[in-house]
């Protein structure tokens, strides 16, 4: 079964308590799991920080903003 069958343009994942983005196969992904539980690693500004991702959808397209808090 081809992943393109479902026309996926972005994957949002969680569980790991931190932040990451990259590609899985050919699809971009955003991992956002630092929304309140203890972080999965030592706090820093690259992966282990409290966060959520704000998604804006408009006629101009889709944008993603990582919001750090705490």
C-alpha positions in Angstrom: 0.0 0.0 0.0 1.5 3.4 -1.0 1.6 6.2 1.5 0.7 8.6 -1.3 -2.7 6.9 -1.6 -3.9 9.1 1.3 -2.3 12.4 0.1 -0.5 13.0 3.4 1.2 16.4 3.4 2.3 16.5 7.1 2.5 14.0 10.0 1.9 15.2 13.6 3.2 12.8 16.2 3.6 12.8 19.9 4.6 10.6 22.9 8.3 11.5 23.1 8.3 14.4 25.6 10.1 17.0 23.5 10.2 18.5 20.0 11.6 17.4 16.6 10.9 17.8 13.0 12.1 16.0 9.9 11.0 13.5 7.3 9.7 10.0 7.6 10.1 8.3 4.3 9.2 11.2 2.0 6.7 12.9 4.3 7.5 15.8 6.6 6.7 15.2 10.3 6.5 17.3 13.5 6.8 15.7 16.8 5.3 17.8 19.6 5.1 16.1 23.0 6.4 18.6 25.5 3.0 20.0 26.5 3.3 19.5 30.3 4.6 16.1 31.3 8.2 15.9 32.4 10.6 16.3 29.5 12.3 13.3 28.0 15.8 14.8 28.3 17.7 17.6 29.9 16.0 20.9 29.1 17.7 22.8 26.2 16.6 24.9 23.2 17.0 22.3 20.5 14.8 19.3 21.4 13.9 19.2 25.1 11.6 22.1 25.8 7.9 22.6 26.6 6.0 23.4 23.5 3.0 23.2 21.2 2.7 23.8 17.5 0.3 26.4 16.1 -1.0 25.6 12.7 -2.4 28.3 10.5 -4.5 27.4 7.4 -5.4 30.2 5.0 -6.0 30.7 1.3 -2.2 31.4 1.1 -1.3 28.0 2.4 -0.4 26.3 5.7 2.2 27.5 8.2 3.5 26.0 11.4 4.8 27.9 14.4 6.6 26.2 17.3 5.6 27.9 20.5 7.9 27.5 23.5 6.6 28.1 27.0 7.7 27.8 30.6 
